[in-house]
């Protein structure tokens, strides 16, 4: 896949560089972007396959997502609560869901999503999260939330984890995860509205 296309040679230990450092340097040294591809291609591909089902569509979505990351590298601003991986997953989710909707429209129907996929789609109450991690004012609001609330939102809406996966990783019951997500959404909305409209 992309790893086979992108290659470079250097004596520098690039493994010691953070994702943000690699992305920043890749703007002037494009070959370094291959480091990020190596780090994230496999997990992003797994995520894309969950959404799109087709290996070919998933691969195309991941390639498109990496292209966007490279083209918009200057838009990435490291902030509290927003890691490079969060940003990468957000871009991949948006690309994959756009591709999914286009494919279903082409066939004149909407295919049924499995529950775990549906959980990662923003619901009507979460429309304010649509540009999460891409808009600095949203990130600022996220950083003002209690850590438990911010973490649950990052896990579900930025990293795209299902509520079942969150329950396992956080050692919570699924109803407890649902409750935390609901409360965190309300807190986020209040914080976002206050900083945006007051």
PAKOL-202297 format. One line per field, with one value per residue (C-alpha): residue number from 1; x, y, z. Coordinates in nm, 2 decimals, padded with zeros to 4 digits. Each point is the difference from the previous one (the first is absolute). Example, Ala and Ser with C-alpha at 12.3 -4.5 7.8 and 13.67 -1.06 7.14 Angstrom:
pos	1	2
c1	01.23	00.14
c2	-00.45	00.34
c3	00.78	-00.07
# end
This chain:
pos	1	2	3	4	5	6	7	8	9	10	11	12	13	14	15	16	17	18	19	20	21	22	23	24	25	26	27	28	29	30	31	32	33	34	35	36	37	38	39	40	41	42	43	44	45	46	47	48	49	50	51	52	53	54	55	56	57	58	59	60	61	62	63	64	65	66	67	68	69	70	71	72	73	74	75	76	77	78	79	80	81	82	83	84	85	86	87	88	89	90	91	92	93	94	95	96	97	98	99	100	101	102	103	104	105	106	107	108	109	110	111	112	113	114	115	116	117	118	119	120	121	122	123	124	125	126	127	128	129	130	131	132	133	134	135	136	137	138	139	140	141	142	143	144	145	146	147	148	149	150	151	152	153	154	155	156	157	158	159	160	161	162	163	164	165	166	167	168	169	170	171	172	173	174	175	176	177	178	179	180	181	182	183	184	185	186	187	188	189	190	191	192	193	194	195	196	197	198
c1	00.00	00.12	00.30	00.13	-00.02	00.16	00.36	00.29	00.35	00.15	00.24	-00.22	-00.20	-00.34	-00.17	00.09	-00.20	-00.35	-00.28	-00.04	00.38	-00.01	-00.30	00.16	00.33	-00.18	-00.12	00.36	00.12	-00.29	00.17	-00.04	-00.37	00.06	00.07	-00.36	-00.12	00.19	-00.13	-00.37	-00.08	-00.09	-00.24	-00.16	-00.05	-00.18	-00.22	-00.09	-00.08	-00.24	-00.19	00.02	00.02	00.18	00.39	00.04	-00.22	00.17	00.35	-00.12	-00.14	00.32	00.20	-00.23	00.02	00.38	-00.01	-00.22	00.23	00.30	-00.17	-00.15	00.31	00.02	-00.35	00.10	00.06	00.10	-00.23	-00.10	-00.24	00.08	00.28	00.11	-00.17	-00.33	00.03	00.09	-00.30	-00.23	00.12	-00.03	-00.35	-00.12	00.15	-00.13	-00.36	00.00	00.10	-00.26	-00.28	00.10	00.01	-00.35	-00.14	00.14	-00.20	-00.31	-00.01	00.15	00.15	-00.05	00.29	00.09	-00.06	00.37	00.02	-00.31	00.13	00.29	-00.22	-00.09	-00.37	-00.22	00.11	00.37	-00.01	00.21	00.28	00.01	00.33	00.16	00.38	-00.01	-00.12	00.20	-00.30	-00.14	00.34	00.01	-00.34	00.11	00.30	-00.22	-00.21	00.08	00.25	-00.26	-00.24	00.27	00.14	-00.33	-00.07	00.35	-00.03	-00.34	-00.01	00.37	00.15	-00.32	-00.02	-00.33	-00.16	00.07	00.37	00.00	-00.18	00.28	00.29	-00.14	-00.13	-00.36	-00.34	-00.15	-00.29	00.26	00.18	-00.33	-00.07	00.35	-00.02	-00.35	00.12	00.33	-00.19	-00.22	00.31	00.18	-00.30	-00.03	00.38	00.01	-00.31	00.14	00.33	-00.15	-00.31	00.06
c2	00.00	00.35	-00.13	-00.17	00.33	00.22	-00.07	00.20	-00.06	00.18	-00.07	00.20	-00.18	00.11	-00.23	00.24	00.28	00.07	-00.01	00.38	00.04	-00.23	00.18	00.34	-00.11	-00.18	00.34	00.07	-00.36	-00.18	-00.34	00.00	-00.03	-00.37	-00.03	00.10	-00.24	-00.29	00.09	00.04	-00.18	-00.34	00.14	00.25	-00.28	-00.21	00.29	00.07	-00.37	00.01	00.28	-00.08	-00.39	00.01	-00.04	00.20	00.29	-00.01	00.02	00.29	00.18	-00.04	00.14	00.29	00.07	00.00	00.23	00.24	-00.02	00.09	00.28	00.15	-00.06	00.37	-00.01	-00.24	00.17	-00.22	00.09	-00.15	-00.29	-00.02	-00.24	-00.06	-00.34	00.17	00.23	-00.29	-00.21	00.30	00.06	-00.37	-00.03	00.30	-00.14	-00.35	00.12	00.23	-00.29	-00.22	00.25	00.05	-00.37	-00.05	00.29	-00.15	-00.31	00.21	-00.14	00.02	-00.33	-00.10	00.08	-00.24	00.14	00.05	00.22	00.19	00.09	00.18	00.21	00.34	00.01	00.31	00.11	-00.03	00.21	00.25	-00.26	-00.02	00.18	-00.13	00.03	00.21	00.32	00.17	00.14	-00.35	-00.12	00.29	-00.10	-00.37	00.10	00.18	-00.32	-00.23	-00.26	-00.29	00.19	00.11	-00.35	-00.17	00.24	-00.04	-00.38	-00.01	00.30	00.06	-00.35	-00.16	-00.27	-00.18	00.02	-00.37	00.06	00.30	-00.22	-00.26	00.25	00.21	-00.30	00.13	-00.15	00.11	00.18	00.19	00.10	00.12	00.21	00.15	00.08	00.17	00.21	00.09	00.12	00.23	00.13	00.06	00.18	00.23	00.08	00.04	00.23	00.21	00.07	00.05	00.20	00.18
c3	00.00	00.08	00.19	-00.31	-00.19	00.25	00.10	00.12	00.14	00.30	00.28	00.25	00.26	-00.11	00.25	00.27	-00.16	00.10	-00.25	00.01	-00.06	-00.30	-00.14	00.04	-00.16	-00.28	-00.13	-00.10	-00.03	-00.17	00.01	00.38	-00.03	-00.06	00.37	00.08	-00.26	00.16	00.34	-00.09	-00.32	00.16	00.27	-00.24	-00.25	00.27	00.08	-00.37	-00.06	00.29	-00.16	-00.37	00.01	-00.34	00.02	-00.32	00.13	00.34	-00.16	-00.22	00.31	00.19	-00.29	-00.03	00.37	-00.01	-00.29	00.19	00.31	-00.22	-00.19	00.33	00.22	00.07	00.15	00.27	00.33	00.30	00.28	00.33	-00.06	-00.38	-00.10	-00.36	00.02	00.09	-00.30	-00.23	00.11	-00.04	-00.36	-00.08	00.15	-00.20	-00.33	00.06	00.09	-00.30	-00.22	00.17	-00.06	-00.36	-00.07	00.15	-00.19	-00.32	00.07	00.10	00.35	00.34	00.12	00.36	00.23	00.27	00.35	00.06	-00.31	00.08	00.34	-00.16	-00.22	00.16	00.10	-00.01	00.34	-00.09	-00.32	00.18	00.00	-00.38	-00.04	00.32	00.01	-00.32	00.16	00.27	00.18	00.05	00.13	00.24	00.14	00.02	00.20	00.26	00.08	00.29	-00.12	00.03	-00.23	-00.25	-00.02	-00.07	-00.28	-00.15	00.01	-00.18	-00.23	-00.08	00.01	-00.12	00.27	00.05	00.34	00.04	-00.06	00.25	00.26	-00.03	00.00	00.29	00.19	00.00	-00.08	-00.33	00.18	00.20	-00.32	-00.16	00.31	00.00	-00.37	00.04	00.30	-00.18	-00.31	00.22	00.18	-00.33	-00.16	00.31	-00.01	-00.37	-00.01	00.29	-00.16	-00.34	00.07	00.33
# end
